[in-house]
Amino acid sequence: MRRKVNKMVMANKQQIGHNGHMKAFKNIIKIPSLLALLTLASCFNAADYGNADKIINSMANSIEKQNPTVASVHPKNIKEEDVLIDVRTEEEINISMITGAITKAQFESNIDSYKDKHLIVYCTVGTRATQYAKELKEKNFDASNLYGGVLAWAQAQKSFEKNGEKTNKVHVSSKAFDLLPKGYEGVYP
């Protein structure tokens, strides 16, 4: 089996060239593997395996490593004077928001009033939030990412609201991202 694979790789090296094109070939092979992994991951609820904290921390740490210029603030370290900005989609926001947070649209409609505030941007895990925090930092705002997003917020037993009323519902992108602890209800398409 190994010889057969090696022959295929050697044939492909000759066919597409060993130098620059080999990287492209390897990347093409990675895409189906990643898609298969994501499909498989969507079939189970990771929270059922008791390692939700570890999964959330792993994702948050990965985001931090990829974006060293954006600081992250753990949910337990949020201060009352911090401004929380939700950058999730309208669909996600319609399920719930972190209590006291404002939407990106609300922030941008009154952006000058936040120049001297510490802004903490959040999304589900932190990818979108980190990108927006980078943009804000480029405009000289004091902006950070909420470490682990709404998933870590829920793990820290923090509150959510919908239309000013407390709720335990939180939008997560799929069953695989339903890493919420007991007492919270994941909502996904």
Phi, psi and omega in degrees: 000314181298319180296322180296317178296315179299320178297320179295317179296316179297319179297319179292323177300316180291323183289317185253357180090140188280328189284260187295327186281339181294323178298318179298319179297315180298321179293324178296323179292325182292326184300308178298324179297316179295317179298319178295318179296316179296320178297315179297317181297329181286354183269355180224161178257108183300330180298333179294341182265003173075015181238028182302316179304315181296319180295313180298314179298321179297315179296315180296319179295322178297317178297318178299315181297324181284343185226066186294346181274353180247119178287152174246144178242125179290145180308326181289346183255011178289135179257155182302326183279350177293147178254118178268127182241122180269118180254013179286172181289165178301320178302316180292316181296327180295340176282310178184165174224161172297136182304127178087356181282163173240159178279164176301320180297317178298317179299310185292335179285346180220039190303323183295335181285354182251008184304324184256019182253155172272117183261130176240115186263140180220158173215211182290311182236326178142351183295305180294321181297318180297319179297317180290322177299321176301313179300317180294320178298323177295337177262017177068030172269153173273091187238141177227168176260142173282113182305118177079001176056211182294335179294314178290326178301314178294319178300329178276006178062036178271165188263155176235158177219158174224119181054040177082358180253139179296140178217157176254004181274138181221130177286128172233152190287337179195174178302323180296333179266005177280076182258028184278146179282173176304142180100349178241149181241119178283134178240128180214158183299000000 
